[in-house]
Amino acid sequence: MKNETKGIAPLIIVAIVVVAVVAVGVGAYVVTRGGGGPGGTSVYPGAQEFTQMTIEQAMQQSGQSLPTGWSGKLYTTSDSVSSVMSWYRTEMTGWEKVFDNTIEYSGISIGVLVYTKGNDATVISTYAATGVGTVIMVASGPASGLENMASMIE
């Protein structure tokens, strides 16, 4: 487990870069109702899937990509970042929390949660976007991908 979590700080930087790219594009699109989350992760109640930009497209715009075997989706809700974070903290029972923090970046509060369960991992990032509400990014895949995601920017 220590090898999987040693690169968490750079992973957070990747999440911030993705959030910054998504923040630029999200306000220009209309959201539609979503389905189940990546890797079986529950979708925040009432959240709407953002289908006009994928996580893969957002990461491409920042010069990054998801590790092999990872998938992700973007959602929006009118609830606060703290409400979304609290809900996922209680929803992810049975998972080991390896990171839980809210980061202030350029005047934006970004909540980031990272969980592992066996060989699987889930990263949940959420932030408030003016005129859109709270954006939720959920990405899941093999736990080994946590280190791969972090190494992309080292």
C-alpha positions as CSV (number, residue, x, y, z in Angstrom):
1,M,0.0,0.0,0.0
2,K,2.8,2.4,0.7
3,N,4.1,2.3,-2.9
4,E,0.6,3.1,-4.1
5,T,0.3,6.1,-1.8
6,K,3.7,7.7,-2.0
7,G,2.8,9.7,-5.1
8,I,-0.4,11.2,-3.7
9,A,0.9,14.8,-3.7
10,P,1.6,14.8,-7.4
11,L,-1.8,13.1,-8.0
12,I,-3.5,16.0,-6.2
13,I,-1.7,18.4,-8.6
14,V,-3.1,16.4,-11.6
15,A,-6.6,16.7,-10.0
16,I,-6.1,20.5,-9.7
17,V,-4.9,20.7,-13.3
18,V,-7.9,18.7,-14.5
19,V,-10.3,20.8,-12.3
20,A,-8.8,24.0,-13.8
21,V,-9.3,22.8,-17.4
22,V,-12.8,21.6,-16.7
23,A,-13.6,24.9,-14.9
24,V,-12.9,26.8,-18.1
25,G,-15.2,24.6,-20.2
26,V,-18.0,23.5,-18.0
27,G,-19.8,26.9,-17.8
28,A,-20.3,26.9,-21.6
29,Y,-22.2,23.6,-21.8
30,V,-25.6,22.2,-20.8
31,V,-25.6,19.2,-18.4
32,T,-27.9,16.1,-18.7
33,R,-29.0,13.5,-16.2
34,G,-26.4,10.8,-15.4
35,G,-26.1,7.2,-14.6
36,G,-23.8,5.0,-12.4
37,G,-20.4,6.1,-11.6
38,P,-17.0,4.8,-12.8
39,G,-15.9,1.5,-11.3
40,G,-19.2,1.1,-9.5
41,T,-18.7,4.2,-7.4
42,S,-22.0,5.6,-6.3
43,V,-23.1,8.9,-7.9
44,Y,-23.9,11.7,-5.6
45,P,-27.7,11.9,-5.1
46,G,-29.3,14.3,-7.6
47,A,-26.0,14.9,-9.5
48,Q,-26.3,15.3,-13.2
49,E,-23.7,13.8,-15.6
50,F,-21.8,16.3,-17.6
51,T,-21.6,14.6,-21.0
52,Q,-20.3,17.4,-23.3
53,M,-16.7,17.0,-22.0
54,T,-15.2,13.7,-20.7
55,I,-12.4,13.5,-18.1
56,E,-10.2,12.1,-20.9
57,Q,-10.9,15.2,-23.0
58,A,-10.2,17.5,-20.0
59,M,-6.9,15.7,-19.2
60,Q,-5.9,15.8,-22.9
61,Q,-6.3,19.6,-22.8
62,S,-3.9,19.7,-19.9
63,G,-1.5,17.4,-21.7
64,Q,-2.3,14.3,-19.4
65,S,-4.2,11.1,-19.8
66,L,-5.9,8.6,-17.4
67,P,-3.7,5.5,-16.7
68,T,-4.5,2.3,-18.5
69,G,-7.7,0.7,-17.1
70,W,-9.0,3.9,-15.5
71,S,-12.3,5.6,-16.4
72,G,-14.0,8.7,-15.1
73,K,-17.0,10.9,-15.3
74,L,-17.9,14.5,-14.5
75,Y,-21.1,15.5,-12.7
76,T,-22.7,18.7,-11.4
77,T,-24.9,19.4,-8.4
78,S,-26.3,22.5,-6.7
79,D,-25.1,21.2,-3.3
80,S,-22.0,22.5,-1.6
81,V,-18.5,21.0,-1.9
82,S,-18.6,20.2,1.8
83,S,-21.9,18.4,1.4
84,V,-20.5,16.3,-1.5
85,M,-17.4,15.5,0.4
86,S,-19.3,14.5,3.6
87,W,-21.6,12.2,1.5
88,Y,-18.7,10.4,-0.2
89,R,-16.9,10.0,3.2
90,T,-19.9,8.0,4.5
91,E,-20.7,6.3,1.2
92,M,-17.2,4.8,0.7
93,T,-17.5,2.3,3.6
94,G,-15.3,-0.7,3.0
95,W,-12.7,1.4,1.2
96,E,-9.5,2.6,2.8
97,K,-9.2,6.4,2.7
98,V,-5.6,7.3,1.6
99,F,-6.2,11.0,1.1
100,D,-8.9,13.5,2.3
101,N,-8.3,17.2,2.0
102,T,-9.8,20.5,0.8
103,I,-7.2,22.6,-1.0
104,E,-7.5,26.3,-1.8
105,Y,-6.2,27.0,-5.3
106,S,-6.5,30.3,-7.1
107,G,-9.5,31.2,-4.9
108,I,-11.3,27.9,-5.6
109,S,-11.9,25.3,-2.9
110,I,-11.1,21.9,-4.3
111,G,-12.1,18.8,-2.2
112,V,-10.1,15.6,-3.0
113,L,-10.7,12.1,-1.7
114,V,-8.7,9.1,-2.6
115,Y,-9.7,5.6,-1.7
116,T,-8.4,2.1,-2.3
117,K,-10.0,-1.3,-1.9
118,G,-7.8,-4.3,-2.7
119,N,-6.4,-3.6,-6.2
120,D,-8.9,-0.9,-7.0
121,A,-8.7,2.9,-6.4
122,T,-11.1,5.8,-6.7
123,V,-10.3,9.5,-6.8
124,I,-13.2,12.0,-6.1
125,S,-12.5,15.7,-6.7
126,T,-15.1,18.4,-6.3
127,Y,-15.2,22.2,-6.6
128,A,-17.6,25.0,-6.8
129,A,-17.9,26.6,-10.3
130,T,-19.6,30.0,-10.6
131,G,-22.8,29.7,-12.6
132,V,-22.7,25.9,-12.8
133,G,-22.8,24.7,-9.2
134,T,-20.5,22.1,-7.7
135,V,-18.6,19.9,-10.2
136,I,-17.7,16.4,-9.2
137,M,-15.0,14.3,-10.9
138,V,-15.0,10.6,-10.2
139,A,-12.2,8.4,-11.6
140,S,-11.6,4.7,-10.8
141,G,-9.2,2.0,-11.9
142,P,-6.4,-0.2,-10.7
143,A,-4.7,1.1,-7.5
144,S,-1.3,0.8,-9.3
145,G,-2.6,3.7,-11.4
146,L,-2.4,6.1,-8.5
147,E,1.4,6.0,-8.8
148,N,1.1,6.2,-12.6
149,M,-1.1,9.3,-12.4
150,A,1.4,10.9,-10.0
151,S,4.4,10.1,-12.2
152,M,2.9,11.9,-15.2
153,I,3.9,15.3,-13.8
154,E,7.2,14.3,-12.0
